[in-house]
Amino acid sequence: MKPPAVRTLLSIIVVILFVVFMTSVETTLAGEDDNRSVANIQRTFAKMAASTPENSVTVRWQFYGQSITAQPWTKLVEKDLVERFPSVNFVFQNPAIGGFQSPSLMRTAEHDLYPWYPDVLVFHVYGPVNQYEEIIRNVRSRTTAEIVLWTSHLSADELLDTNPNADPRTIAIRDIAKRYDCMLIDVREKWIAYLEENKLDPSALLNDSVHLNNDGVKLLAEFIAEELIYASSLQTSLLSGEVTEIPLDSQSLLKDGDETTLNFTGNRVVAISDGTETGNLDVILDGIDMSGQTELWAASRPSKAPQMWMPAIKQVSCENAPVIEDWTLTCLPDSTPNASRVHFRVTGSITGDDGEGFSDERFVSNSGRVLIEPSDWHLAWCLSYKKIALPEGFQITWKTYPLFTAKYESQPTGSETVLIQNCSNGKHRLTLRGSVVGSGITSFRVYTPSSRSEQIK
């Protein structure tokens, strides 16, 4: 039997070894030897790591970009995340548009990105870097999304000895990631290293000049997924904004009879339900009818051009608050065959006929519920690309929908209902009329984009 002093010394040694081991593990997880920018996705990953089958969390995850982002490597990343975090309710979305560089994606983002309000955005796009940055600036000022940026792989016409540290675009993306506190995955650097190690030409991983073959798809998925980790010692930057949980018994909720008021700072509030009650609530923002506030409405992306994957119109907006309805734009017979000048009529399923216009002129419908800028027409380009004429009576469709809930109805357990979204990022008063307890709501989640994002230069 060992003397007490020896046993004590051995115990101390064991404790020290355990601490050293855990520190080593934490260092590896935190990416101190690899990628410290993983800190910028830790708000969501901490939430994912804490999820259990009994208390599952929902994570909204969006991939956005062009044809490279539309390739199936994103499905492999999704599969990896689901396997590593099996109790998380992932809601994946990938509205990538092949051929749409940053100037075009700036326009469609108003339909695809900001209204969807992801928890995590994985983003890549070619085109002018200043407009690439404008999209990131908008994400920061209008949402609380944590952002993952990645640098481009090598195209077929690039030399294997390309230095990623000398590529202007790579340098610019690294700079954007640093200034906006985004996670950066330096795919280009890893891609070059892989090609050199395996003595491959860039074309070995490509189907054509730039698109990935099966091996390239698998490699890109691996390079992205392996860096999407939970690192408990790291913390998301305040530049990603704040997401605050407010339980129903919080003192920040003011109760007066059948009214409950939440004073909040931000631009989005979500109600979480336990599914146990059946009551309904009227929801009011700042004492004003929400349906009349234009910024609280959104539109789906306009439908595709003939025989194309691209939208016929990049963006449709409004001057006056719309209503929930389906819209149809019909090209009239006197339109030019190449769509250089389209004469059209717009009709709403609720509004009815709402005026006629021409594609080379700014159009505002009679009700003000439809606004189309001439620069947003993409139909002529698509017809030229496909070498076809404008089909007779061709129609373009979209929907308008609210970013608010005027009347809350009880939801199933774990449901997340958007009560308000896209109001100005400031102080607001959200009033719920009726029994909040009887509605099954257990908590609220307030989203506050960073006010600092507008100051980034």
N, C-alpha and C positions, 0 to 999 in steps of 0.2 A: 504493500500500500504506500502511495507517494505521500511525503510530508505535506502539510497544509501550504507551506510556502511554494512548493513545486506546483501543487494543484492551482494555486492562485496565479502563478506565473503562466502556466499553460492556458488558463482561462483568459488571461489578458492577451496572450498571443493569438488565441482563436478569435477573440473580439476584433483585434487589430486586422487580422487576415480577412475577416468578414467585411469590415468597413472598407478595406482596400478593394476587395472584390466588388462590393456594391458601387463604390465610386467608379471603378473601371467600367462596370455595366452602364451606369448612368452617363458616364462620359461618352460611351459608344452610342447610347440612345440619343443623347443630346446633340450628337454630331460634332463634337468639339474637334475631332480629327477629320471630319468630312464637310458637313454643310450646316453651319450655324443658323442659316436663314430659315431652317425648319422651325425655328421659334415662331415664325409668323403664321403658322397654321395650328398652334397649340390650343387655342380656345376651343376649336372644333374637335381636335383630337383628344383633348382631355374629356370632353363630353362623350366621345365615342368610347374611350377606354372605360368610362364609368358605367356604360350601358349594361344592363342585365336583362335576361328574358322576362323577369318580373317588372322591370322598370326600363323598358326600351326607350331609346331616344330616336328622334327623326333628324336626319341630316340631308339637306338639299345640296346636291353636288352637280355643278355644271361644267361641261367642257365647251369652249367657244373658240371659233377660229374659222379656218378655211378647209380645203380638201384634206390636208394632212391630219387635221383634228377629226375629220369625218371618217378616217380610216379605222379599222377594227382594233387598233391597239388600245383605244379607250375602253372597249369591252373587256379586254384582259385586265386592265387596271381596276375596273369595276369588280370583276370576279375576285381579284386579289383582296380588295378592301372588304368585300362581303365575307370571304373566308377568314380574314383576320379579325373582323368585328361582326360576328354572326348575329348578335342580338340587336344591332343597329338597323333601324328602318331607313335604308337609303332611298332617296328619291333622286335618280340620275336623270340628267337632261343633256342632250347634245344637239343644239340647233345650228351646228357649223354649216357654212355655205361655201362650197368649192368655188374658187376663183374670185371671191370677194376679199379684196385687200382692205387695208385699214380705212381708207376713205369711205368705202361702201359699208363696211361693218359698223362704222360710226352711226350710220343711218338705221340699219336694221337692229342695232342694239337697243333702240327705243322700244322695239317689240319683243325682242328675244331675251335680253339680259336684265335691264334694270327692273322691269315689272316682276320678273321671276324671283329676284332677290335671293340669290344662292347663299348658303353658308360658306361654301368653298367654290372658287372659280379657278379653273385651270385654263390658261389663255395662251394662244399663240396666233400671230397673224403676220403676213408679209405686207409690204407697202411702206409708205412714208412713216418714219419713226415718230414724228411729231403728232400724227393722228393716232398712232398706236398709243402714245402717251396720253392723249386726250381721253381715250376710252378708259384707261387705268385711273385717270384723275376723276372721271365721272363715277366709276365704281366706288372710289374712296369717298366722294362727297355725297353720293346718293344711296349707298348701301353700307352694311357692316361686313361684307364678304371678305374672307381671308383669301388672298390671291396667290396663285402659283404661276410663275412665268417660266418658260423654258426656251433655251436658245436653239437655233435651227441646226439640223443635221447637215451633212455635206450633200450637195447636189452632184449630178454626174459630171458636170464640167469643172468642178473644183479639184484642185490638186491635193493629193494625199498629204503633202508636206505643209498644208495650210496651217498657219499659226492662229489658233482661236483668239489669242491675245492681241492680234493685229487686225482682226475683222471689225470694221466700223460698226456694223449692225449688232454684233455680239457685245461690243463695248457699250453701245447705247442701251441695249436691253439690260445689261448688268447695272448700268447707272440708274435706269428707271426702277429696277427692283430695289436697289439700295435706298433711293430717295422716297419711295412709296412704301417701304417696309413690306415688300412682297417676298415670298419664298422664291428662290431662284434655283432651278435645276439646270446645270450647265451641260445640256445634252451634247452640244457641239464638241466640247472638250473630251467628253467620254466617248463620243462617236469616233473622233480621230484616233484616240488611244486604242480603241477596239480594232479599227482597220489596220493600224500599224502593227499591233500585236499579232493579228491573224494574217498579215501580208495580203490584204484585200484592197481592191480599188473601190472607190465610192459606189460605182455602179453595181457592185456585188450585192448591195442591199436595196436596190431600186428596181422598179418596174419600167420606169422611163427616166426622164431627166431629173425628177424630184420625188415622185411618189414611191412609197415603200412597197417592197415585195413582202412575202410572208416572213422571211427572216428579219427584214427591217422592222416589220410590225411587232414581232416578238421582242426584238432588241429595244425598241423605243419604249414599249410597255415595261420592260424590265428596268430600264434606266429611270423611268418616272416612278414606278411603284416602289422601288427599293428605297427611295428617299422620303416617301410619305409615311413617316413614323411618329409615334407618340414619344415625346421627350419631356418627362415630368418636371425636370429642373428648369425648363425654359418657359417663357411667357410671351404671348402675343403682344405686339406693339400696340400702343394706344391709337396709332394711326389707322388701325382696322376698326376703330370705333368701339362701342361697348354694347353688350347684350346683357340685360339685367332681368333676373327672375323676381317677380313680385308675388308672394303668396297671398291668398285671400285674407289672411289675418294681419297683413302688413299695416302699420300705422300710416303709410303713405296713401292708403285708400280712405277717403272721407265718405261716411255714410250719413244720410239724412232721409229718414223715412224709407221710401222705396227707391231712392236714388243713391247710387254709388259713384263717386267721382275719383278718377285717377288723374292726378297732375303729373305730367311726364315731359321729358325733354328728348326729342328724337323725331323720327319720321315713320315709325312702324310699331304697331302693338298687336300681339297675337294672344288669343285666349286659349288656355289649355284645359281640356275637359276630362272628368273622371267617368263620364257616362252614366252617372247614377240618378240624375234628375231629368225632369221633362219640361221645365219652365222656359219661357222666352224672354228676351230683353230688347228694348229699344236702345240703339246706340247713337250718340250725338257727339260731334266734335266741336268744341269751342262754341257751343250754343247755336250752331248754324247747320242747316240742312246740307248734308254731305253730297247729295246727288247733284247739286248745282255747282260744285267746285271742279273745274276742268282738270286740275292736276291730279284728282283722285280717280281718274279714268284711264284706261289703256286700250290698245287695239292689238289684235293678233297680227302677225306678219301677213301681208297680202299674198295671195296664192301665186302659184308658179306660172311662168311664161310657157307657151306651147312647147312640148317635147323637151322641157328644161327642168333643172333642179333649182334654178335661181328664181327669186320672186320677180314678177313683172313690174312691180313698183317697190322701191326700197323702203319707203316710209309713207304712212298715212297718219295725219294728226287731225286736230280740230281747233276751232276758235271758240266754240261754245260747248258747254258740257253735253256729252252724248247721253244715250240711254242704252240699256242692254238690247242689242239687236244685231242682225246679220246684214251686211252690206254687199251690194253687187254693183260693179262698174261694168257697163256693157259698151263695147266698141261699136260705133254706128257705121253704116255702109259707106259714108263719104270719107272715112279714114284712109290714109295712104297705105298701100299694100306693105310697105316696109316699116310702117308705124312711126315714121319720122314726124307725122302730125296725126294724132288720134283724136277724132271727135267722139265724145263719150257721154253717157248718161249715168248718174248714180241713183240708186234706189235703196232705201232702208226697209227692213221688214216691219218696222214700226213707223218710221218717218214717212215712208212712201217715196214717190218721185221727188228728188231733191236737187234737180238742176242738171244742166249740161255744160260741158267745157271742152277745152283742147289741151293736148298734152304739152304743147310748147308755151302754155300760159299758166300763171298761178291760178289755182282753182279753189274757191271757197263755196261750198254748197249753200243753197238757200237758207237752210237752218243753221249753218255754221258748224254742223257736226262732222263735216268732212273738209279737210284741207290737204291739197296735194301740190307740192312744189314741182316745177317743170324738171329740175335737175334730178328728181327722184324717180323719173320714168326710166325703166330698164328694159322695156319691151322691145324697142328697136334694136338694141344691142343683141338681145337673145335671138331675134329673128335672123339677124345678119350672121350670127354664129352658126345657127342651124341651117342657114340658106333656105329658109321657107318664107312664105308670105303670111300676112296676118289672117288667121282663120275668120271666116264670116261670123259675125255676132260673138266674137271671143269675149269671155267674161272674166273679171278678176274679183275675188271675194275676200272679205275679212270680217271680223267680229269686233264689237266694242263691249267692254266689260268693266265692272267697278273694281277698284282696289280698296273697297271698304265693305263692311257689313252693317246695313241700316237696322236690320232686325235679326238678332242672334237667336238661333234655335238650338236646343240641346243637342250635343254631339256624342258619338261613341267614345269609349275610353281611349285616352291618349290623343284624341283629335286636336289639331292645331288650327284655329280659325283666325284669319286675318281680320281684325276689327277695323284697322286703318293703316294705310300705306301711302307713301309719297306726299304726305303733307310736308310743309316746310320743316327743315331740321332745326327745330327750336322748341320753345315751351308751349304746351297745349293742355287742354282740359278735356278729358274723355268722360262722358257721362253715360251711365247705364241705368235705364229706368226699368224697374221690376226687381224681383228677388234674385240677386246674384247667386246666393246659396242654392236657391231652387233651380238654377239653370245648369248646375253641374260643373261650373267653372271652378277650378281649384287654384289657378294662378294666372298671372299675365306675364308676358315677355316683352320688354321694351327694347327697341333697336335704336341706337344713337350713333349715326355716322360721325366721324371725327371732324370737328370744326377746323382742325389744323390742315386738313387736306387742301383747302382752298389757298393756303399760304405757301404751298410747295412751289418751288421755282425750278 
